[in-house]
């Protein structure tokens, strides 16, 4: 051997090989992270729960504009699907959509009941 040359031992080779494998694993992980970051992101799900103002806007957007007082009346009578959470009335976007698509079945029944009650009020009996 010449003066300044260091002899490579098996331990040195093992350390170099271990470092190369570690670098290879790091590169693979970085590539998988890059793929995840570059992949198209799915749309965020729309929150299903709505408060009164959101429900009014939803009904308006779906062809059934309703006043606040009418919405209160119809939810209290049970003709529009809703739930009470504490002191708040909440609406499910899915339930309202299904109710609209079903032709507002309870609403039709309620309209008939309102007309009947109106006639009873005017004439005393039907």
URBELLIN-V975412 format. One record per residue. N is the residue number from 1. SS is DSSP state (alpha for helix, beta for strand, coil for the rest). OMEGA is omega in whole degrees, 0 to 359 (NA if undefined). Layout:
n:N ss:SS omega:OMEGA
n:N ss:SS omega:OMEGA
//
This chain:
n:1 ss:coil omega:178
n:2 ss:coil omega:189
n:3 ss:coil omega:188
n:4 ss:coil omega:182
n:5 ss:coil omega:177
n:6 ss:coil omega:180
n:7 ss:coil omega:179
n:8 ss:coil omega:180
n:9 ss:coil omega:177
n:10 ss:alpha omega:179
n:11 ss:alpha omega:177
n:12 ss:alpha omega:178
n:13 ss:alpha omega:179
n:14 ss:alpha omega:179
n:15 ss:alpha omega:178
n:16 ss:alpha omega:180
n:17 ss:alpha omega:177
n:18 ss:alpha omega:178
n:19 ss:alpha omega:179
n:20 ss:alpha omega:179
n:21 ss:alpha omega:178
n:22 ss:alpha omega:179
n:23 ss:alpha omega:179
n:24 ss:alpha omega:179
n:25 ss:alpha omega:179
n:26 ss:alpha omega:178
n:27 ss:alpha omega:180
n:28 ss:alpha omega:180
n:29 ss:alpha omega:178
n:30 ss:alpha omega:179
n:31 ss:alpha omega:180
n:32 ss:alpha omega:177
n:33 ss:alpha omega:179
n:34 ss:alpha omega:178
n:35 ss:alpha omega:180
n:36 ss:alpha omega:181
n:37 ss:alpha omega:182
n:38 ss:alpha omega:181
n:39 ss:coil omega:178
n:40 ss:coil omega:181
n:41 ss:coil omega:177
n:42 ss:coil omega:179
n:43 ss:coil omega:177
n:44 ss:coil omega:179
n:45 ss:coil omega:179
n:46 ss:coil omega:179
n:47 ss:coil omega:185
n:48 ss:coil omega:185
n:49 ss:beta omega:179
n:50 ss:beta omega:171
n:51 ss:coil omega:186
n:52 ss:alpha omega:182
n:53 ss:alpha omega:179
n:54 ss:alpha omega:179
n:55 ss:alpha omega:177
n:56 ss:alpha omega:179
n:57 ss:alpha omega:179
n:58 ss:alpha omega:180
n:59 ss:alpha omega:178
n:60 ss:alpha omega:180
n:61 ss:alpha omega:182
n:62 ss:coil omega:172
n:63 ss:coil omega:177
n:64 ss:coil omega:178
n:65 ss:coil omega:185
n:66 ss:coil omega:177
n:67 ss:coil omega:180
n:68 ss:alpha omega:182
n:69 ss:alpha omega:178
n:70 ss:alpha omega:180
n:71 ss:alpha omega:176
n:72 ss:alpha omega:182
n:73 ss:alpha omega:184
n:74 ss:alpha omega:177
n:75 ss:alpha omega:179
n:76 ss:alpha omega:179
n:77 ss:coil omega:177
n:78 ss:coil omega:181
n:79 ss:coil omega:176
n:80 ss:coil omega:182
n:81 ss:coil omega:177
n:82 ss:coil omega:179
n:83 ss:beta omega:174
n:84 ss:beta omega:173
n:85 ss:beta omega:187
n:86 ss:coil omega:179
n:87 ss:coil omega:184
n:88 ss:beta omega:173
n:89 ss:beta omega:180
n:90 ss:beta omega:183
n:91 ss:beta omega:175
n:92 ss:beta omega:179
n:93 ss:alpha omega:181
n:94 ss:alpha omega:181
n:95 ss:alpha omega:178
n:96 ss:alpha omega:180
n:97 ss:alpha omega:179
n:98 ss:alpha omega:179
n:99 ss:alpha omega:178
n:100 ss:alpha omega:181
n:101 ss:alpha omega:179
n:102 ss:coil omega:178
n:103 ss:coil omega:178
n:104 ss:coil omega:188
n:105 ss:alpha omega:181
n:106 ss:alpha omega:179
n:107 ss:alpha omega:180
n:108 ss:alpha omega:178
n:109 ss:alpha omega:182
n:110 ss:alpha omega:178
n:111 ss:alpha omega:179
n:112 ss:alpha omega:179
n:113 ss:alpha omega:178
n:114 ss:alpha omega:179
n:115 ss:alpha omega:178
n:116 ss:alpha omega:179
n:117 ss:alpha omega:179
n:118 ss:alpha omega:179
n:119 ss:alpha omega:179
n:120 ss:alpha omega:179
n:121 ss:alpha omega:182
n:122 ss:alpha omega:190
n:123 ss:alpha omega:181
n:124 ss:coil omega:174
n:125 ss:coil omega:183
n:126 ss:coil omega:NA
//
